Amino acid sequence: VQDGCAHRCTYCIVPLTRGKPRSRAPQEVLDEARRLLRAGYAELMLSGVNLRQYGRDVPGYGDFWDLLRFLDENLAPEFAGRARLRISSLEPSQLGGRGLETLTACRLLCPHLHISLQHASLAVLKRMGRGHYTAAMLEEAVAALTAHWPRIGLGADILVGFPGETEALFEDTMATLERLSFSHIHAFPYSQRKGTPAADMKDQVETAEKKRR
């Protein structure tokens, strides 16, 4: 439903390779979803490079939560109980009041979230250019969601060995992961990408240490 990104995390090459955010029209998404569900598909993934930026490029589209509500309102009367929607990836900053209200209200939604967390240390997140959320936001959201979804699949992306990540900061992230009891983790080592600010940062972590972490 969305492609491109304008956020420019300091480690990420995506804005240079995929360009500015582009959002599909809600009606176009609905039409394709209905066609696929009527053809017998039981689950559809709503995916994007950065779903937080859905709708920002087109006035009147609203945001991703507006899209999800629109889809659920139009598809649930016909498909609730025999088909479901799954979300590819969200950021903790999206899981505020409106996001939680939408997630718990949707009748077609699979009780599964994959979170683009990257790190639990705010100091590291700021160096990544991702200081607009905290791990605490995610912990609060998960507590609220598990009251509605007693069984929930919870995954996360974790970036290990970012420049300046000390052993203590790494252990902070490990402690957060243990508290949240994730179902699965997509952990990957930081790799330098030419043209990104992080590639020239000091305190690069040795390759062997990144692999160990």
C-alpha positions in Angstrom: 0.0 0.0 0.0 3.0 2.3 0.3 6.6 2.6 -1.1 9.5 5.0 -0.6 10.6 6.9 2.5 11.5 10.4 3.4 12.7 9.8 7.0 16.4 9.3 6.3 17.6 7.2 9.2 21.3 7.7 9.4 22.1 4.0 8.5 19.5 3.6 5.7 20.0 3.8 2.0 16.3 3.3 1.1 15.5 7.0 0.5 18.2 7.1 -2.1 17.1 3.9 -3.8 13.3 4.0 -3.5 12.7 7.7 -3.5 9.9 9.7 -1.9 6.9 8.1 -0.2 4.1 7.1 -2.5 0.7 5.8 -1.3 -1.9 3.8 -3.1 -5.4 5.1 -3.1 -7.7 3.6 -0.5 -10.3 2.6 -3.0 -7.6 0.9 -5.2 -6.4 -1.0 -2.2 -9.9 -2.1 -1.3 -10.7 -3.2 -4.8 -7.6 -5.4 -5.0 -8.2 -6.8 -1.5 -11.8 -7.7 -2.3 -10.8 -9.3 -5.6 -8.2 -11.5 -3.9 -10.5 -12.5 -1.0 -13.3 -13.5 -3.4 -10.7 -15.5 -5.3 -10.1 -17.6 -2.2 -7.1 -16.1 -0.5 -7.5 -16.3 3.2 -5.0 -13.7 4.4 -3.6 -10.5 3.0 -0.5 -8.6 4.1 -0.7 -4.8 4.2 2.9 -3.8 3.5 5.0 -0.8 2.9 8.5 0.6 3.3 7.3 3.0 5.9 3.6 2.6 6.8 3.9 5.6 9.2 4.2 7.8 6.1 1.2 6.4 4.3 -1.0 9.2 3.0 1.4 12.0 3.6 2.0 12.5 -0.1 -1.7 12.8 -1.0 -4.1 15.2 0.8 -7.3 13.5 1.7 -6.0 9.9 2.1 -5.6 10.2 5.8 -3.0 8.0 7.4 -2.5 4.2 7.7 -5.0 3.9 10.5 -7.7 5.5 8.3 -6.8 3.0 5.6 -7.1 0.1 8.0 -10.4 1.2 9.3 -11.7 1.8 5.7 -10.7 -1.7 4.7 -12.2 -3.3 7.8 -15.5 -1.5 7.5 -15.9 -2.5 3.9 -14.6 -6.1 4.0 -15.6 -7.4 7.4 -19.3 -7.7 6.7 -18.5 -10.2 3.9 -15.3 -11.8 5.1 -15.1 -11.7 9.0 -14.5 -15.2 10.3 -13.1 -16.6 7.1 -10.3 -14.2 6.1 -8.0 -11.8 7.8 -5.5 -9.0 7.3 -2.0 -8.9 8.6 0.3 -5.8 9.0 3.8 -6.0 7.8 5.7 -3.7 10.1 4.9 -0.7 12.4 7.0 1.7 14.6 6.4 2.1 18.3 5.4 5.7 17.6 2.3 4.5 15.7 1.0 2.6 18.7 -0.6 5.5 20.6 -4.2 5.9 21.5 -5.6 6.1 18.0 -3.4 3.2 16.7 -4.5 1.0 19.6 -8.1 1.9 19.2 -7.9 0.9 15.5 -6.1 -2.3 16.1 -8.6 -3.5 18.8 -11.6 -2.4 16.8 -10.7 -4.2 13.5 -12.6 -7.5 13.0 -10.4 -8.9 10.3 -7.0 -8.2 11.9 -4.6 -11.0 12.7 -3.3 -10.7 16.3 0.2 -10.2 15.2 2.6 -7.2 15.1 6.1 -6.9 13.8 7.8 -3.8 15.2 10.6 -1.8 13.6 12.2 -1.2 17.0 15.9 -1.4 16.0 17.2 -0.6 19.6 16.0 0.0 23.1 18.5 2.7 24.0 17.2 6.2 23.3 20.8 7.4 22.9 21.4 4.9 20.1 18.0 5.6 18.5 18.9 9.3 18.4 22.2 8.5 16.6 20.1 6.4 14.2 17.8 9.3 13.5 15.0 7.5 15.2 14.6 9.5 18.4 10.8 10.0 17.8 10.0 6.9 19.8 11.2 4.9 22.8 11.1 1.3 23.8 8.8 2.3 26.7 6.2 3.3 24.1 6.2 -0.3 22.8 6.1 -1.8 26.3 3.0 0.3 27.2 1.3 -0.6 23.9 2.0 -4.3 24.3 0.5 -4.2 27.8 -2.7 -2.6 26.4 -2.9 -5.0 23.4 -2.5 -8.1 25.5 -5.6 -7.1 27.5 -7.5 -7.4 24.2 -5.5 -10.1 22.5 -4.6 -12.7 25.2 -2.5 -14.5 22.6 -0.5 -12.3 20.4 2.4 -12.8 17.9 5.0 -10.2 18.5 8.2 -9.7 16.4 10.8 -7.0 16.1 13.7 -5.8 14.0 16.8 -5.3 16.0 20.0 -3.6 14.6 23.1 -4.7 16.4 26.5 -3.1 16.5 25.5 0.4 15.4 28.4 3.0 15.8 28.7 3.9 19.5 26.7 0.9 20.8 28.6 -0.1 23.9 28.2 -3.5 25.7 26.1 -1.8 28.3 23.7 -0.3 25.7 23.5 -3.7 24.0 22.6 -5.3 27.3 19.8 -2.7 27.8 18.3 -3.9 24.5 18.6 -7.5 25.5 16.8 -6.8 28.8 14.0 -5.1 26.9 13.6 -8.0 24.6 13.4 -10.5 27.5 10.7 -8.4 29.3 8.5 -8.3 26.2 8.8 -12.0 25.5 8.9 -11.6 21.7 7.7 -14.5 19.5 10.5 -13.9 17.0 13.3 -11.5 16.4 14.8 -10.3 13.1 18.3 -9.4 14.3 20.9 -8.2 11.9 24.3 -6.5 12.2 24.8 -2.9 11.2 26.6 -2.6 7.9 28.1 0.6 6.4 26.3 2.0 3.4 28.2 4.5 1.4 26.3 7.9 1.3 24.7 7.5 4.7 25.7 9.6 7.7 26.4 6.5 9.9 29.0 5.2 7.5 31.3 8.1 8.6 30.5 8.0 12.3 33.2 7.4 14.9 33.2 4.4 17.3 32.4 1.8 14.6 32.0 -1.7 16.2 34.3 -4.4 15.0 32.8 -7.0 12.7 33.5 -9.9 15.1 31.9 -8.1 18.0 28.8 -7.3 15.9 28.4 -11.0 15.0 28.9 -12.0 18.7 26.1 -9.7 19.8 
